[in-house]
Amino acid sequence: MATHTHIEEEEMELMEDVVIVGAGIAGLATAVALKRVGVRALVLERSKGLRSTGTALTLTPNAWLALDALGVSHKLIPLYTPSFKY
């Protein structure tokens, strides 16, 4: 059993931190997914702040499924009503 623990410690040592360039949808989704599996990520963004104008985003049913898999869709549903067409 001590050997098994030693192997797990070695595997943990092989895990490296990740730098993600860009805090857009893909960058943030990647950071969330990596965090869920125990990988720390640093997200870099060149913009100094959030922009709240000039952007429109349409989320298809598959996008909502991806957000659900990441565990964040429940935070968006009260703000935006998903339109599902099957």
C-alpha positions in Angstrom: 0.0 0.0 0.0 2.9 2.4 0.6 4.0 1.8 -3.0 0.5 2.9 -4.2 0.7 6.1 -2.2 4.2 6.7 -3.6 2.9 6.3 -7.1 0.1 8.8 -6.5 2.5 11.3 -5.1 4.7 11.0 -8.2 1.7 11.5 -10.4 0.8 14.6 -8.5 4.3 16.0 -9.0 4.0 15.5 -12.8 0.9 17.7 -12.9 1.9 21.2 -14.1 0.2 24.6 -13.8 -1.2 26.0 -17.0 -1.2 29.5 -18.4 -4.2 30.4 -20.6 -3.9 33.4 -22.8 -7.3 35.1 -23.3 -10.2 35.4 -20.9 -12.8 34.9 -23.6 -15.4 32.1 -23.5 -12.9 29.4 -24.5 -10.2 30.5 -22.1 -12.6 30.8 -19.1 -14.3 27.5 -20.0 -10.9 25.8 -20.2 -9.9 27.2 -16.8 -13.1 25.9 -15.2 -12.7 22.5 -16.7 -9.0 22.3 -15.6 -9.9 23.3 -12.1 -12.5 20.6 -11.9 -9.8 18.0 -12.5 -7.3 19.6 -10.1 -5.1 21.6 -12.5 -4.4 25.2 -11.5 -4.6 27.7 -14.4 -3.6 31.3 -14.7 -5.8 33.2 -17.1 -4.2 36.2 -18.8 -6.2 39.0 -20.6 -4.8 42.1 -22.2 -8.0 44.1 -21.6 -7.9 46.2 -18.5 -11.6 45.7 -17.7 -14.8 44.0 -18.7 -16.7 45.4 -21.6 -20.4 45.5 -21.3 -21.3 46.9 -24.7 -21.0 45.9 -28.3 -21.3 42.1 -27.9 -24.0 39.6 -28.7 -23.9 36.0 -27.9 -26.2 33.2 -29.0 -26.0 29.9 -27.2 -27.2 26.8 -29.0 -28.6 23.8 -27.1 -25.1 22.2 -27.3 -23.5 25.2 -25.8 -26.0 25.0 -22.9 -25.1 21.4 -22.4 -21.4 22.3 -22.3 -22.1 25.0 -19.7 -24.1 22.5 -17.7 -21.2 20.0 -17.9 -18.9 22.8 -16.6 -21.3 23.4 -13.7 -22.1 27.0 -14.6 -25.4 26.9 -16.5 -27.5 27.3 -13.3 -25.9 30.7 -12.8 -26.9 31.9 -16.3 -30.4 30.5 -16.6 -32.0 33.1 -14.3 -30.4 35.8 -16.5 -31.0 34.3 -20.0 -33.8 32.0 -21.0 -32.4 29.1 -23.0 -34.4 28.4 -26.1 -34.3 24.7 -26.9 -35.6 23.4 -30.2 -35.6 19.7 -30.6 
